[in-house]
Amino acid sequence: MPEWLHEAGIGEERAILVEGATILAARIDWGEPLRPGHVAMARITRRIAGTRRGFARFSDGTETQVDSLPPEATEGREIRLRVTRAAIAEKGRTKLPQARPAGPDEAERPAPTLLEALRGEGHPVRALRVTDRDFDRAGWHELVEEAFSGEVAFAGGSLAISPTPAMTLIDIDGPPPLPALCLAAVPAIAAALPRLDIGGSIGIDFPTLPEKKDRQAVDTALADALGAWKAERTAMNGYGFVQLVARLERPSLPARFARDPLGAAARILLRQAERVAEPGVLHLAAHPAVLRAITPAWEVELVRRTGRQVVRDERPALALAAGFAQALAS
């Protein structure tokens, strides 16, 4: 039976849904304050005429879009809101968080942690120490590599996953025959969506299939492969394009890594450092920009958790994701 596993890392929480030795789904939380479930008072700054939508500002100055505003929620008035979607950071801009008026019985509260959110959704979750090996046995390193590169290999081809301001685009690449390539890509796409926590508007660019029967075969296979994954779906058009629209509550893994690759690489390096078993000084070797992305608070937490001295080693020739941690004799 699938089981959620959770790690409380430095600068992030991470969770994977595992069945056997396979990651079925994953989530990462970087601790942004306005996440789904956050309830607080906010002041309406603008209403969009003729609609129930508008904008509001929380006490910390953070702005949010608001849906389902009641008529009495006029500009300048305070209202209790519940955040329904975190901010979605993209290249060049950030989509504001989204919120709705909170229910009359909802008290103000911070957003739940990832562990609390999973348990609140009714999932059984097993909290692990970062030094446990369950994540690694399930393929965490491979998943992180997919999120960083946007490349997902499958038998006969590969997927290229690209977050854009409009949607997440998935391109299929591989040799002919094209009908067979498209059908081979379908299970890889269906598996990649929850594995990489992809939601919102998703465009799948299959190779063009001139024959209607081939397009219909792909549509049927995709519907079967998606199964209970909830999304609206269009049929494949004559150019091979399919669009999915699913619920969006937080950035996908590829979107997070594309927007902040230095922060992602720094968190990966810190996880490696926590897992070093050999005695000695913790030696962090990475690109200088990655080491600069490790905040003083994160380094203090690493020292507290490991009880070790930490030494930074700048290696400009290393790729962002190629940093490593090791123990060296002092």
C-alpha positions as CSV (number, residue, x, y, z in Angstrom):
1,M,0.0,0.0,0.0
2,P,1.4,3.5,-0.9
3,E,2.8,5.4,2.1
4,W,3.9,9.0,2.5
5,L,7.4,9.5,3.8
6,H,8.4,12.9,5.2
7,E,11.8,14.6,6.0
8,A,12.2,17.9,7.8
9,G,15.3,19.3,6.1
10,I,17.2,22.6,6.5
11,G,15.3,25.2,4.5
12,E,12.7,22.8,3.3
13,E,10.3,20.0,4.1
14,R,10.0,17.2,1.5
15,A,7.6,14.2,1.2
16,I,7.3,11.3,-1.2
17,L,4.5,8.9,-1.7
18,V,6.2,5.5,-2.1
19,E,5.0,2.1,-3.2
20,G,7.6,-0.5,-3.0
21,A,10.7,1.2,-4.3
22,T,8.9,3.7,-6.6
23,I,8.1,7.3,-5.9
24,L,4.5,7.9,-7.0
25,A,4.2,11.5,-5.9
26,A,6.3,14.2,-4.2
27,R,5.9,17.6,-2.5
28,I,8.4,20.2,-1.4
29,D,7.7,23.1,0.9
30,W,10.2,26.0,1.2
31,G,8.4,27.6,4.1
32,E,6.8,30.5,2.2
33,P,4.4,32.3,4.7
34,L,1.4,32.5,2.4
35,R,0.6,28.8,1.7
36,P,-2.8,27.1,1.4
37,G,-4.5,27.0,4.8
38,H,-3.1,30.4,6.1
39,V,-6.0,32.3,7.6
40,A,-5.6,36.0,8.6
41,M,-7.1,39.4,8.4
42,A,-6.4,41.5,5.3
43,R,-7.5,44.8,3.9
44,I,-9.2,45.0,0.6
45,T,-7.1,47.3,-1.6
46,R,-9.1,47.1,-4.9
47,R,-12.3,45.4,-6.2
48,I,-12.7,44.6,-9.8
49,A,-15.9,46.3,-11.0
50,G,-18.7,44.0,-11.9
51,T,-17.0,40.9,-10.4
52,R,-16.5,39.3,-7.0
53,R,-12.8,39.4,-7.4
54,G,-10.2,41.9,-6.1
55,F,-7.0,42.3,-4.2
56,A,-6.1,42.5,-0.6
57,R,-3.0,43.2,1.6
58,F,-2.1,41.2,4.7
59,S,-0.5,42.9,7.8
60,D,3.0,42.0,6.6
61,G,2.5,43.8,3.4
62,T,2.0,40.7,1.2
63,E,-0.7,41.1,-1.5
64,T,-3.1,38.4,-2.7
65,Q,-5.8,38.0,-5.3
66,V,-9.2,37.3,-3.7
67,D,-12.2,35.4,-5.2
68,S,-15.8,35.2,-4.0
69,L,-15.8,38.6,-2.2
70,P,-19.2,39.4,-0.6
71,P,-20.9,42.7,-1.6
72,E,-20.0,44.3,1.8
73,A,-16.3,43.7,1.3
74,T,-15.6,47.2,-0.1
75,E,-12.2,48.8,-0.7
76,G,-10.5,49.7,2.6
77,R,-12.5,47.2,4.6
78,E,-10.8,44.3,6.6
79,I,-11.8,40.8,6.0
80,R,-10.6,37.4,7.2
81,L,-9.1,35.4,4.3
82,R,-8.0,31.9,3.7
83,V,-5.1,31.3,1.3
84,T,-6.0,28.7,-1.4
85,R,-2.9,28.9,-3.6
86,A,0.7,29.9,-2.8
87,A,2.5,32.5,-4.9
88,I,3.8,30.9,-8.1
89,A,7.2,32.3,-9.0
90,E,8.1,32.2,-12.7
91,K,10.9,33.5,-14.7
92,G,10.4,37.3,-14.9
93,R,7.4,37.6,-12.6
94,T,5.5,36.1,-9.7
95,K,1.8,35.3,-9.7
96,L,0.2,36.5,-6.5
97,P,-1.2,34.1,-4.0
98,Q,-4.9,33.4,-4.2
99,A,-7.4,33.6,-1.3
100,R,-11.1,33.4,-0.5
101,P,-13.1,34.7,2.5
102,A,-12.7,32.4,5.5
103,G,-15.7,30.7,7.0
104,P,-17.4,32.1,10.1
105,D,-15.9,29.4,12.3
106,E,-12.3,29.6,10.9
107,A,-9.9,31.1,13.4
108,E,-6.7,32.9,12.3
109,R,-3.8,30.5,12.0
110,P,-0.5,30.1,10.1
111,A,-0.3,27.8,7.1
112,P,0.1,24.2,8.1
113,T,3.5,22.6,7.7
114,L,3.8,20.0,4.9
115,L,3.6,17.2,7.5
116,E,0.5,18.8,9.0
117,A,-1.1,19.3,5.5
118,L,-0.6,15.7,4.5
119,R,-2.1,14.5,7.7
120,G,-4.9,17.0,7.4
121,E,-5.7,15.5,4.0
122,G,-6.2,12.1,5.7
123,H,-2.9,10.5,4.5
124,P,-0.9,8.2,6.7
125,V,2.6,9.8,7.0
126,R,5.8,8.4,8.4
127,A,8.2,11.0,9.6
128,L,11.8,10.1,9.0
129,R,15.2,11.3,10.2
130,V,17.2,12.9,7.4
131,T,19.8,10.3,7.9
132,D,17.4,7.4,7.1
133,R,17.8,5.8,3.7
134,D,14.2,5.4,2.6
135,F,14.2,8.4,0.3
136,D,17.4,7.2,-1.4
137,R,16.1,3.7,-1.9
138,A,13.0,5.0,-3.5
139,G,15.0,7.1,-6.0
140,W,15.0,10.6,-4.5
141,H,18.3,11.6,-6.3
142,E,16.8,10.6,-9.7
143,L,13.7,12.6,-8.9
144,V,15.7,15.7,-8.0
145,E,17.7,15.3,-11.2
146,E,14.5,15.2,-13.3
147,A,13.2,18.3,-11.5
148,F,16.5,20.2,-12.1
149,S,16.9,19.2,-15.7
150,G,13.3,18.9,-16.8
151,E,14.3,15.7,-18.6
152,V,12.4,12.5,-18.0
153,A,13.6,9.4,-19.9
154,F,11.3,6.5,-20.9
155,A,11.8,3.5,-23.1
156,G,12.0,4.8,-26.6
157,G,12.3,8.5,-25.9
158,S,12.2,11.4,-23.4
159,L,10.1,14.1,-22.0
160,A,11.2,17.8,-21.8
161,I,9.3,19.6,-19.1
162,S,9.4,23.4,-19.2
163,P,7.5,25.7,-16.7
164,T,6.3,28.9,-18.5
165,P,4.2,31.8,-17.3
166,A,1.2,30.4,-19.2
167,M,1.5,26.7,-18.5
168,T,3.8,23.8,-18.0
169,L,4.8,22.4,-21.4
170,I,5.7,18.8,-22.0
171,D,7.5,18.0,-25.2
172,I,8.0,14.4,-26.5
173,D,11.2,13.5,-28.3
174,G,12.2,10.2,-29.8
175,P,12.5,8.3,-33.1
176,P,9.7,7.0,-35.3
177,P,7.3,5.3,-35.8
178,L,5.5,8.3,-34.2
179,P,2.3,6.5,-33.2
180,A,4.3,4.1,-31.1
181,L,6.4,6.9,-29.7
182,C,3.3,8.8,-28.6
183,L,1.8,5.7,-26.9
184,A,5.1,4.9,-25.2
185,A,5.2,8.5,-23.8
186,V,1.7,8.3,-22.3
187,P,2.6,6.3,-19.1
188,A,5.7,8.4,-18.6
189,I,3.6,11.6,-18.7
190,A,1.0,10.2,-16.3
191,A,3.7,9.2,-13.9
192,A,5.6,12.5,-14.1
193,L,2.7,14.7,-13.2
194,P,2.3,13.6,-9.6
195,R,6.0,12.7,-9.2
196,L,7.0,16.3,-10.0
197,D,3.9,17.8,-8.4
198,I,2.7,19.5,-11.6
199,G,-0.7,21.1,-11.6
200,G,-2.5,24.0,-13.2
201,S,-2.5,24.4,-17.0
202,I,-0.4,21.7,-18.7
203,G,0.3,21.5,-22.5
204,I,1.5,18.2,-24.0
205,D,3.1,18.6,-27.4
206,F,3.0,15.1,-29.0
207,P,4.5,14.6,-32.5
208,T,1.9,15.3,-35.2
209,L,-0.2,12.2,-36.1
210,P,-2.0,12.6,-39.4
211,E,-4.3,9.7,-38.9
212,K,-7.3,10.4,-36.7
213,K,-7.4,6.8,-35.4
214,D,-3.8,7.2,-34.1
215,R,-4.8,10.4,-32.3
216,Q,-7.8,8.7,-30.8
217,A,-5.7,5.8,-29.6
218,V,-3.4,8.3,-27.8
219,D,-6.4,10.0,-26.3
220,T,-7.8,6.7,-25.0
221,A,-4.4,5.6,-23.6
222,L,-3.9,9.0,-21.9
223,A,-7.4,8.9,-20.2
224,D,-6.6,5.4,-19.0
225,A,-3.1,6.3,-17.7
226,L,-4.3,9.4,-15.8
227,G,-6.9,7.3,-14.0
228,A,-8.0,9.0,-10.8
229,W,-5.6,12.0,-11.3
230,K,-8.2,14.8,-11.5
231,A,-8.0,17.1,-14.5
232,E,-9.9,18.4,-17.4
233,R,-8.5,17.3,-20.7
234,T,-8.9,18.2,-24.4
235,A,-8.7,15.7,-27.2
236,M,-5.5,15.8,-29.3
237,N,-5.8,18.3,-32.1
238,G,-4.4,17.9,-35.6
239,Y,-1.0,19.2,-34.5
240,G,-0.6,16.8,-31.6
241,F,-1.4,19.2,-28.8
242,V,-3.3,18.1,-25.7
243,Q,-4.2,20.4,-22.8
244,L,-4.8,19.4,-19.2
245,V,-6.1,21.7,-16.5
246,A,-5.7,20.5,-12.9
247,R,-6.0,22.1,-9.5
248,L,-3.0,24.3,-8.6
249,E,-2.0,25.0,-5.0
250,R,1.7,25.4,-5.1
251,P,4.7,25.5,-7.5
252,S,5.7,22.3,-9.1
253,L,9.2,20.9,-8.5
254,P,10.5,22.0,-11.9
255,A,9.0,25.4,-11.4
256,R,10.7,25.8,-8.0
257,F,14.1,24.7,-9.4
258,A,13.8,26.8,-12.5
259,R,13.0,29.9,-10.6
260,D,15.6,29.5,-7.9
261,P,18.2,27.0,-9.0
262,L,20.7,28.4,-6.4
263,G,18.3,27.9,-3.5
264,A,17.5,24.5,-4.8
265,A,21.2,23.5,-5.1
266,A,21.9,24.9,-1.7
267,R,19.2,22.8,-0.1
268,I,20.4,19.7,-1.9
269,L,23.9,20.3,-0.6
270,L,22.7,20.8,3.0
271,R,20.8,17.5,2.8
272,Q,24.0,15.8,1.7
273,A,25.9,17.4,4.5
274,E,23.4,16.2,7.1
275,R,23.9,12.6,5.9
276,V,27.7,12.5,6.1
277,A,28.4,9.6,8.5
278,E,32.2,9.8,8.7
279,P,33.8,11.8,11.5
280,G,35.5,15.1,10.9
281,V,34.9,18.7,9.8
282,L,32.0,19.1,7.3
283,H,33.5,20.2,4.0
284,L,31.0,21.8,1.6
285,A,32.4,22.0,-2.0
286,A,30.2,23.8,-4.5
287,H,30.0,26.6,-7.0
288,P,30.5,29.9,-5.2
289,A,27.0,31.1,-6.0
290,V,25.5,28.0,-4.4
291,L,27.6,28.5,-1.2
292,R,26.4,32.1,-1.0
293,A,22.8,30.9,-1.2
294,I,23.3,29.0,2.1
295,T,22.0,31.6,4.6
296,P,23.7,32.1,7.9
297,A,20.6,30.7,9.7
298,W,20.9,27.5,7.6
299,E,24.6,27.1,8.4
300,V,23.8,27.6,12.1
301,E,21.1,24.9,11.9
302,L,23.5,22.6,10.1
303,V,26.1,23.0,12.9
304,R,23.4,22.5,15.5
305,R,22.1,19.3,13.9
306,T,25.5,17.7,13.2
307,G,27.6,19.1,16.0
308,R,30.4,19.8,13.5
309,Q,32.5,22.7,12.2
310,V,31.6,23.6,8.7
311,V,34.1,24.7,6.0
312,R,33.1,26.1,2.6
313,D,35.2,25.3,-0.5
314,E,34.4,27.4,-3.5
315,R,34.7,25.4,-6.8
316,P,33.8,27.7,-9.7
317,A,34.2,24.8,-12.2
318,L,31.4,22.8,-10.6
319,A,27.9,22.9,-12.1
320,L,25.2,24.3,-9.7
321,A,23.8,20.8,-8.9
322,A,27.3,19.1,-8.6
323,G,28.2,20.3,-5.2
324,F,29.2,17.7,-2.6
325,A,29.7,17.3,1.2
326,Q,32.4,15.2,2.9
327,A,34.1,14.8,6.2
328,L,37.7,15.8,6.5
329,A,40.1,15.4,9.5
330,S,40.6,18.7,11.3
